[in-house]
């Protein structure tokens, strides 16, 4: 039953119904909003998956860039 759900004929019917419901002026705005929402979702997912290694890399870089101080000389008493 779900095999033939996304055939070109069905997609055209869905687009015509969406055009009738939302109108020609609102349809591009809905498409733009949907695209921006998906883009934000993908960026959020990338941020979640990349958030674990990023702090470790930043700490390593910070340690490497920190100025090296010579070891303190021992004072003879």
N, CA and C atoms as a LAMMPS dump frame, in Angstrom:
ITEM: TIMESTEP
0
ITEM: NUMBER OF ATOMS
231
ITEM: BOX BOUNDS ff ff ff
-5.0000000000000000e+02 5.0000000000000000e+02
-5.0000000000000000e+02 5.0000000000000000e+02
-5.0000000000000000e+02 5.0000000000000000e+02
ITEM: ATOMS id mol type element x y z
1 1 1 N 0.822 -1.194 0
2 1 2 C 0 0 0
3 1 3 C 0.867 1.26 0
4 2 1 N 1.915 1.282 0.803
5 2 2 C 2.773 2.454 0.872
6 2 3 C 3.795 2.49 -0.267
7 3 1 N 3.852 1.444 -1.065
8 3 2 C 4.807 1.402 -2.166
9 3 3 C 4.519 2.484 -3.199
10 4 1 N 3.272 2.736 -3.487
11 4 2 C 2.882 3.679 -4.536
12 4 3 C 2.489 5.046 -3.984
13 5 1 N 2.884 5.348 -2.77
14 5 2 C 2.456 6.589 -2.136
15 5 3 C 3.097 7.821 -2.779
16 6 1 N 4.359 7.733 -3.165
17 6 2 C 5.063 8.894 -3.691
18 6 3 C 5.312 8.79 -5.19
19 7 1 N 4.336 8.355 -5.909
20 7 2 C 4.439 8.339 -7.368
21 7 3 C 4.246 9.765 -7.875
22 8 1 N 4.726 10.076 -9.068
23 8 2 C 4.588 11.447 -9.586
24 8 3 C 3.136 11.936 -9.623
25 9 1 N 2.217 11.064 -9.932
26 9 2 C 0.805 11.458 -9.982
27 9 3 C 0.325 11.911 -8.603
28 10 1 N 0.681 11.157 -7.569
29 10 2 C 0.265 11.528 -6.22
30 10 3 C 0.913 12.839 -5.779
31 11 1 N 2.17 13.025 -6.119
32 11 2 C 2.849 14.263 -5.741
33 11 3 C 2.229 15.481 -6.419
34 12 1 N 1.833 15.339 -7.667
35 12 2 C 1.177 16.448 -8.381
36 12 3 C -0.156 16.778 -7.717
37 13 1 N -0.904 15.761 -7.339
38 13 2 C -2.19 15.989 -6.664
39 13 3 C -1.969 16.698 -5.333
40 14 1 N -0.959 16.29 -4.584
41 14 2 C -0.664 16.922 -3.299
42 14 3 C -0.278 18.382 -3.498
43 15 1 N 0.541 18.672 -4.528
44 15 2 C 0.933 20.055 -4.802
45 15 3 C -0.247 20.921 -5.214
46 16 1 N -1.165 20.385 -6.006
47 16 2 C -2.357 21.133 -6.415
48 16 3 C -3.231 21.439 -5.205
49 17 1 N -3.396 20.458 -4.328
50 17 2 C -4.206 20.677 -3.124
51 17 3 C -3.546 21.734 -2.232
52 18 1 N -2.216 21.668 -2.078
53 18 2 C -1.506 22.67 -1.272
54 18 3 C -1.655 24.053 -1.886
55 19 1 N -1.606 24.141 -3.208
56 19 2 C -1.781 25.421 -3.897
57 19 3 C -3.177 25.977 -3.658
58 20 1 N -4.181 25.125 -3.684
59 20 2 C -5.559 25.566 -3.44
60 20 3 C -5.762 25.995 -1.99
61 21 1 N -5.137 25.287 -1.068
62 21 2 C -5.339 25.589 0.354
63 21 3 C -4.591 26.854 0.762
64 22 1 N -3.314 26.962 0.378
65 22 2 C -2.49 28.07 0.852
66 22 3 C -2.449 29.254 -0.114
67 23 1 N -2.704 29.034 -1.364
68 23 2 C -2.677 30.116 -2.343
69 23 3 C -1.291 30.311 -2.925
70 24 1 N -1.224 30.957 -4.083
71 24 2 C 0.066 31.119 -4.765
72 24 3 C 1.028 32.079 -4.062
73 25 1 N 0.522 32.978 -3.245
74 25 2 C 1.411 33.928 -2.554
75 25 3 C 2.039 33.314 -1.312
76 26 1 N 1.297 32.488 -0.631
77 26 2 C 1.771 31.927 0.645
78 26 3 C 2.645 30.695 0.439
79 27 1 N 2.491 29.984 -0.662
80 27 2 C 3.21 28.736 -0.89
81 27 3 C 4.735 28.926 -0.934
82 28 1 N 5.288 29.936 -1.634
83 28 2 C 6.746 30.12 -1.599
84 28 3 C 7.27 30.455 -0.204
85 29 1 N 6.502 31.202 0.566
86 29 2 C 6.911 31.522 1.931
87 29 3 C 6.957 30.272 2.789
88 30 1 N 5.994 29.378 2.602
89 30 2 C 5.982 28.129 3.351
90 30 3 C 7.181 27.262 2.97
91 31 1 N 7.495 27.223 1.687
92 31 2 C 8.656 26.454 1.229
93 31 3 C 9.957 27.001 1.798
94 32 1 N 10.078 28.322 1.834
95 32 2 C 11.276 28.96 2.375
96 32 3 C 11.401 28.671 3.87
97 33 1 N 10.304 28.78 4.579
98 33 2 C 10.322 28.496 6.013
99 33 3 C 10.67 27.045 6.309
100 34 1 N 10.136 26.143 5.501
101 34 2 C 10.44 24.728 5.676
102 34 3 C 11.914 24.458 5.407
103 35 1 N 12.452 25.066 4.359
104 35 2 C 13.87 24.895 4.036
105 35 3 C 14.779 25.433 5.127
106 36 1 N 14.449 26.609 5.656
107 36 2 C 15.251 27.182 6.733
108 36 3 C 15.16 26.328 7.998
109 37 1 N 13.985 25.78 8.248
110 37 2 C 13.825 24.908 9.414
111 37 3 C 14.661 23.645 9.297
112 38 1 N 14.667 23.041 8.121
113 38 2 C 15.48 21.846 7.909
114 38 3 C 16.967 22.165 8.011
115 39 1 N 17.368 23.318 7.493
116 39 2 C 18.779 23.723 7.568
117 39 3 C 19.193 23.912 9.03
118 40 1 N 18.358 24.586 9.802
119 40 2 C 18.644 24.77 11.221
120 40 3 C 18.694 23.452 11.975
121 41 1 N 17.812 22.534 11.617
122 41 2 C 17.801 21.22 12.254
123 41 3 C 19.095 20.475 11.957
124 42 1 N 19.543 20.508 10.692
125 42 2 C 20.775 19.824 10.325
126 42 3 C 21.981 20.43 11.036
127 43 1 N 22.022 21.765 11.145
128 43 2 C 23.114 22.426 11.853
129 43 3 C 23.093 22.068 13.337
130 44 1 N 21.895 21.96 13.9
131 44 2 C 21.777 21.575 15.304
132 44 3 C 22.256 20.156 15.543
133 45 1 N 21.929 19.269 14.638
134 45 2 C 22.375 17.886 14.76
135 45 3 C 23.892 17.821 14.635
136 46 1 N 24.467 18.571 13.708
137 46 2 C 25.925 18.596 13.561
138 46 3 C 26.569 19.146 14.821
139 47 1 N 25.957 20.141 15.432
140 47 2 C 26.492 20.716 16.658
141 47 3 C 26.468 19.734 17.809
142 48 1 N 25.436 18.911 17.869
143 48 2 C 25.339 17.92 18.937
144 48 3 C 26.384 16.831 18.744
145 49 1 N 26.529 16.337 17.521
146 49 2 C 27.469 15.247 17.278
147 49 3 C 28.908 15.732 17.345
148 50 1 N 29.177 16.979 17.006
149 50 2 C 30.535 17.5 17.024
150 50 3 C 30.878 18.197 18.332
151 51 1 N 29.933 18.315 19.253
152 51 2 C 30.187 19.061 20.474
153 51 3 C 31.123 18.309 21.412
154 52 1 N 31.152 16.989 21.37
155 52 2 C 32.018 16.242 22.267
156 52 3 C 33.502 16.427 21.942
157 53 1 N 33.962 16.238 20.701
158 53 2 C 35.384 16.386 20.423
159 53 3 C 35.858 17.835 20.413
160 54 1 N 34.986 18.766 20.158
161 54 2 C 35.397 20.164 20.019
162 54 3 C 36.041 20.719 21.291
163 55 1 N 35.473 20.531 22.483
164 55 2 C 36.134 21.08 23.673
165 55 3 C 37.515 20.456 23.894
166 56 1 N 37.682 19.185 23.579
167 56 2 C 38.988 18.557 23.747
168 56 3 C 39.99 19.182 22.797
169 57 1 N 39.584 19.451 21.57
170 57 2 C 40.479 20.063 20.612
171 57 3 C 40.828 21.483 21.047
172 58 1 N 39.873 22.217 21.561
173 58 2 C 40.134 23.583 22.006
174 58 3 C 41.094 23.595 23.179
175 59 1 N 40.965 22.646 24.102
176 59 2 C 41.872 22.579 25.234
177 59 3 C 43.284 22.256 24.767
178 60 1 N 43.405 21.338 23.814
179 60 2 C 44.716 20.97 23.288
180 60 3 C 45.361 22.165 22.6
181 61 1 N 44.583 22.896 21.82
182 61 2 C 45.106 24.073 21.129
183 61 3 C 45.505 25.14 22.135
184 62 1 N 44.7 25.339 23.168
185 62 2 C 45.007 26.351 24.176
186 62 3 C 46.299 25.996 24.905
187 63 1 N 46.509 24.716 25.202
188 63 2 C 47.73 24.304 25.879
189 63 3 C 48.94 24.497 24.976
190 64 1 N 48.778 24.197 23.687
191 64 2 C 49.889 24.325 22.751
192 64 3 C 50.249 25.793 22.524
193 65 1 N 49.273 26.682 22.562
194 65 2 C 49.52 28.092 22.311
195 65 3 C 49.941 28.851 23.561
196 66 1 N 49.811 28.247 24.721
197 66 2 C 50.173 28.919 25.965
198 66 3 C 51.677 29.156 25.987
199 67 1 N 52.093 30.319 26.455
200 67 2 C 53.534 30.592 26.492
201 67 3 C 54.231 29.628 27.447
202 68 1 N 55.35 29.135 27.005
203 68 2 C 56.123 28.21 27.819
204 68 3 C 57.018 29.002 28.761
205 69 1 N 56.908 28.753 30.048
206 69 2 C 57.74 29.414 31.023
207 69 3 C 58.845 28.444 31.424
208 70 1 N 60.044 28.959 31.545
209 70 2 C 61.118 28.071 31.978
210 70 3 C 60.877 27.586 33.39
211 71 1 N 61.344 26.409 33.715
212 71 2 C 61.141 25.917 35.082
213 71 3 C 61.854 26.83 36.08
214 72 1 N 61.236 26.993 37.206
215 72 2 C 61.806 27.87 38.225
216 72 3 C 63.113 27.283 38.751
217 73 1 N 64.124 28.126 38.856
218 73 2 C 65.415 27.663 39.355
219 73 3 C 65.321 27.423 40.855
220 74 1 N 65.949 26.381 41.282
221 74 2 C 65.919 26.095 42.712
222 74 3 C 66.851 27.059 43.433
223 75 1 N 66.41 27.552 44.527
224 75 2 C 67.205 28.516 45.292
225 75 3 C 68.054 27.745 46.307
226 76 1 N 69.303 28.075 46.331
227 76 2 C 70.211 27.448 47.301
228 76 3 C 70.197 28.249 48.592
229 77 1 N 70.069 27.579 49.695
230 77 2 C 70.037 28.259 50.992
231 77 3 C 71.318 28.03 51.702
